[in-house]
Amino acid sequence: MRTSFSLSLLVAALSLAGCASGPFQSKDETPAAVAQQTGLVPQAARITDERILGDRKTLEAVQQRLRALNEAGVPQNNYALAKAQCWLDTAKTQYHENDRTGYVEESLHESIKIVQALEADKGAKAGYDTPLVARSSKLRDDLWARLSGFKGDASTLKCTARTVACAEVRLVRAGHAEEQTGWRQATPHVAMAEDAVRRAGEEAAACAAPVPVAVVPTPVPAPVAPPPAPVVQKEHITLLGDALFKFNKSGRDDLLPGGLDRLREVADNLKKYRKIESIAYTGHTDRYGKTDYNDALSLQRANTVRDYLESMGVKADQVSSAGRGNREPVVECSTKPPKPEQTVCLTPNRRVAIEVVGIK
């Protein structure tokens, strides 16, 4: 009996030792230690409104330091400043989600390190490394490689910095979701990183160096040509439903933080149009659920996206919204795998499509 009892104590001790080796490796890297470095309340004490309010003030103080750097001459498209902002944004989002894995503390710590470097030297090349905080998985080596290429091109980084910096942090967030809850929750973040890589490519292509203007001693005025006639353009925008809304939800209060960020990006893009003749919002679902339910869900999601963009100042001469349910899938998936695998495969079908016709 004594031998059995001693063995049980030994097993329990080894188990506790294993638990202690979580995301932090040394005594100085525990969540409480990192929280103390950042000014946050340790996780175990984060249980009263007063302490949570104190943490929000701590996060806002970092935001004000970033604002002060910007006002002091560090442009928003400076890579280091953008990286610090993206780390702060992801820390805020996960704090509100009550993430207690160490992700909040480590993300905020990365933001503060960059802020301190810029406060010491506004030209500092800080934040170029992107650690997988809280032991997040590394997903999509191809996207990391593309982003590294953009980051290494000094001639275009002035145009792509914000997009590249936030895409790197978004991939870390995807790896965190993969590690904590599985691929389904990581998919929307990966999709946003893919979209960012596409945008970075467009920004780099448009970032051509200015052509030197030759000095002509006696310039001869050229005939003034009439301005070109406005060209009406059509643009298609697809928003993944999983990245916009909570599962099976459709209201404005159901929009996810990442979905709100994406909608603000869309609003900024659409407000660049000189005139929008028409906008059509169309919601779509996957094949699960009854037809009437899917029609109603897809229509409500289209209406919610429409109302939010209009509240951000997006206006058009003609506006329409529709719900197509599961009648227009963009991918077809086998019914043989388990349902969770089918659900991931069907992700592109759960979407809100926006068709814009106007003049830029």
N, C-alpha and C positions, 0 to 999 in steps of 0.2 A: 504493500500500500504506500509506504514512504517513497519507494523508487518511482512509482507511478505519479505521485503528487509532484515530485521534483521535476520529472520529465515534462509535466504539464506547464509548470512555471517556466521552464526553459523555452518551450514552444511559444508561450505567450510573449516572453521577452523578445524573442526573435521576430515575432509578428509586429510588435510595437516598433522595433528597430526598422523594419521594412517600411512601415507607415511614415516614419520620421524622415525618410529619404524622398519626399514628394518632389515638387517642382524646384525646391531650393536645396542646395548641396551643402552649405556650411552654416555654422551658427550665425554668421553675419548676413545670410541670405534667406532667412525665414520670412514668411509673409509679414509678421509683426515688425521685423527689422526693416524691411523695405518700406512698409507703411510709415514707420517712424522717419525714415529718410525723406519721404515725400510729404510728410505732414498729415497723412491720412490717419484716422483712428484705426487701431488694430481690429481685424475682423471680429474677434470674439467680443469686442466692446461696442460693435456697430449695431446697437439694439435699441437706441432711443432716438426720438425726433431731434433732440438737441445735438447729439453726436453726428447724426446724418446731415443736419444743416451745417455743422462745422466742416464736414468733408466737402459739401458742395461749395462752401466758401474757399476751401483749399484749392479745389479744381478751378474755380473762377479766378483765383489769384494767379494761377499759371496762365490762364487765358489773357489776363490783363498784362502780364509780362510779355506775351507774344505781341499784343497790340502795341505796347510801348516800343518794341523792337521795330515793328513795321513803321510806326510814326517817326522813328529815329533814322529811317532810311533803308531798312532791310526790306526789299520788295516781297510781295506775297508769293511771287513765282520763284523766289530763292529756294533751292532744294532743301536746305537745312531748316528754314522756317516752315516750309510746307510739311516736312517730315514731323517736326515737333507738333504742329497742329493736328496732323492725322493721328499720331500716338495719343494726344490728349483727347481727341474725339472718340476714339475707340475705348479709352479708359472710362470716359463719361458714360458711354452707352452701356458698357458691361457693369458699371457701378449701379446704374438704374435697373439692370437685370439681376442685381444681387449676386453677381458672380463672385465666388469665394475660393477660386482656384489659385489665386496669386496673379491672375492676368491683369486685373485693374492696377495693382500696385506696380507691377513690372512695366506695364505700358506707360503709366504716368512717370515712372522713373526714367524711362527712355526720353520722354518729352522734356523733362526737367534738365537732363544732361545736355541736351542740344541747346536749350534756352541759356544755360549757364555759359556754354561755349560761345554763343553769339553775343551774350552780354559782355564777355571779355574781349571778343574780336568779331566785329560784324561781318568780316569776310571769312570766318572760320568754315572749313569744309567738315561740318559735323553731321552725324546721323547717316553716313553712307553705308554703314553696316546695318543689317536688319535682323536682329536676333529673334529666334522663335520662342517668344516669351511664354512662360508657364508650360514649357515642354510641348508646345504646339507641334503638330505634324508638319512636315514640309510637303506641300502638294504642288503638282504641275511644274516640273523642272523646266518645261518649255516656256512657260510664262515668266518664270524667274530669269531665264536666259534673255528673253526679249527685253525685259525691264532693265537688266544689267547693261544691255547694248545701248538703250536710250540714255541711261545714266552716264555711260562712259563717253558719250558724244557731246563734248563741250560746246560745239557749234549750235546744237539744237536744244540743249538742256534748259536754256533760258525760256524756251517755249513749252517744254514738256514737263518741267520739274514738278509742278503740283500734281499732275495726273500720275506720273511715275511714282512719286513718294507715297501717295495714298493707295495706289494699286499694290505696292509692296506690303503696306500695313494690312490691306484687305486680304491678301494671301495668308498672312499670319493669322488673321481672324478666321479664315476658312479652315486653316489647320487646327486652330483651337476648337472650332465646332466639330471637326472630324474626330478629334481626340476625345471630346467630352460626350457627344451624342450621336456621332456617326455621319456617314456621307450625306444623308438627306438634308441635314441642317447645314452642311458645308456647301452644297450645290449653289444656292443663291449667291453666296459670297464669291465663289469661283466665277460664276457668270458675270458678276460686276467687275471682277479683275480682268476677265476676257474683254469686256466692253472698254475698260480703261486702256488696255494695250492697243485696241483698235484706235481709240481717240488719240493716243500718244503718237501713233503712226501718222495720223492726219495732221497733228500739230507739228511734227517734225518735218513733214513734206512742205507745209506752208511756211516754214521758218527759214526761208532762203535769205542769204546775206544780201544786203542792199547793193545795187550795181552803182559803181562810181559814175558821177555825172561829169562828162567832159566839158571844159570851159571853152566856149566859142567866143572869140574876140568881138565879132560883129554878128550877133544872132539875127536871123531873118524870121520874123513871126510867121508861123505856119497858119494856114486857114483853120479856123475853128470849126471842128466837125460837130454836128449835132449830137447830143448825148444819146447813147444807145437806148433803144426801146426796152422797157422793163420786160424781164423774162419770168413767166410764171413757172414755178418749180413745184414738184410733188415730192414730199418726204415721208418715209415710212419709219415709224419708231415702234419697237416692241419692248414691252416691260413684262418681265417674268412675274407671275402672280405670287410665287413663293417668296420672292424678294420684296414684294410690296406689302402683302397682307399676312396677318396671322392665319393659321390653318383654318380653312373653311369659313373665313370671315370676309366682310366686304365693306364695312363702314369706315368713316374717316378716323374714328378712334381706334380702328383695328390696323391702321398703317404702321409698319415696323420702322424703327429709326433709320435703317438702311434704305427702306422704301421712300421715306421722306427726303433723304439726301438725293436719291435718284430723281425724284419728281422735281426737286429744286433745280437740278442740272437741266432737266428737260425744259422747265420754265425759262431758265436763262437763255437757252438756245432758241426757243420759239420767240422770245421777245426781241431777238435780233432781226426778225422779219420786218420789213417796212410796212407790209400789208399782208394779212392772212385772209384769204377768201373763204376757206372752209376748213373745218377740223371734224373728222369722224372718229369717234371712240368706239371700239368694238371689244367686248369681253368674251373670253373663251375658257372652257373648262376641259378636264380630261374626261375619260369615258365612264368613270365611276359616278353613280348616283342616277336618280330618275331625271327624265328629260325636263319636266317642269321645274324641278329644283335647280338644275344646272342652268337653265335659261334665266331664271330669276337671279341666281348668284352672279352669273357673268354680266348681266345687265347692271346690277347694283355696283359691281366693281368698276365697270366702265363709267357709270355716273359719278362715283366717288373720285376717280382720277380726273374726270372733267371738272367737277366742282373745285377740287384742290388747285388745279392749274389756273382756273379762272380767278380764284382768290389770290393767286400769285401775279395776276395782271395779264394773263394770256387771253386775248380776245380775238374773235373772228366774225366775219359777216354771217356765216352759216355754221351752226354747230349741230351735230347729231350724235346720238349714242345708241348702241344696240348690244344685245346679248345673243351670241350664237351658240351658247352651250358647248356641246362636244361635236358639233356638226362639221367643223373645219379643222381637223387635227393637222399639225405640221410634221408629226412623227407617228409611225405605227409601231407598236410594241407587242411582242409575243405575250400570249396569255398563259404560257407554261411556267415561267419562273414564279417564285413566291411573290405575293402582292407587294411587299416593300420594294423589291427590285423593279417590279412593274411601275410602281409609283415614281421611282427615280427616273426611269426611262421616259415616262410621260411628262416630265417637268416642262419641256418646251410648249406643250399644249395648254398649260395653265398660264394664260397671259392676257394682257390688255394691249391691243394694237391701236396705234394712232396714225391716221393718215392726214397729212397737212398739205394744203394747196395754197401757195402764196408767192409773194415777191420779196426777195431779200435785198 
